[in-house]
């Protein structure tokens, strides 16, 4: 489970970074799709933070279970 979350976190981070770069490139060229890509990059960043937060909670729960 831990490995799956690490992979998801990495993929989401990479995809959010790619969307952010694409959004700023499109906005630099005054393309209307820049706003769409910027919105998607914000959504992916929030999703990445959610996955990372969930990963930390699961890791802490597993450590607490192992201590008992």
ZIGIPE-V996799 format. One line per field, one symbol per residue. ss: DSSP state (a for helix, b for strand, c for the rest). psi: psi as a letter, one per 30 degrees, with the letter a starting at -180 (. if undefined). A space follows every 50 residues. Layout:
ss->???
psi->???
//
This chain:
ss->caaaaaaaaaaaaaaaaaaaaaaaaaaaccccaaaaaaaaaaaaaaaaaa aaaaaaaaaaaaaaaaac
psi->eeeeeeeeeeeeeeeeeeeeeeeeeeeeghkffeeeeeeeeeeeeeeeee eeeeeeeeeeeeeeefe.
//
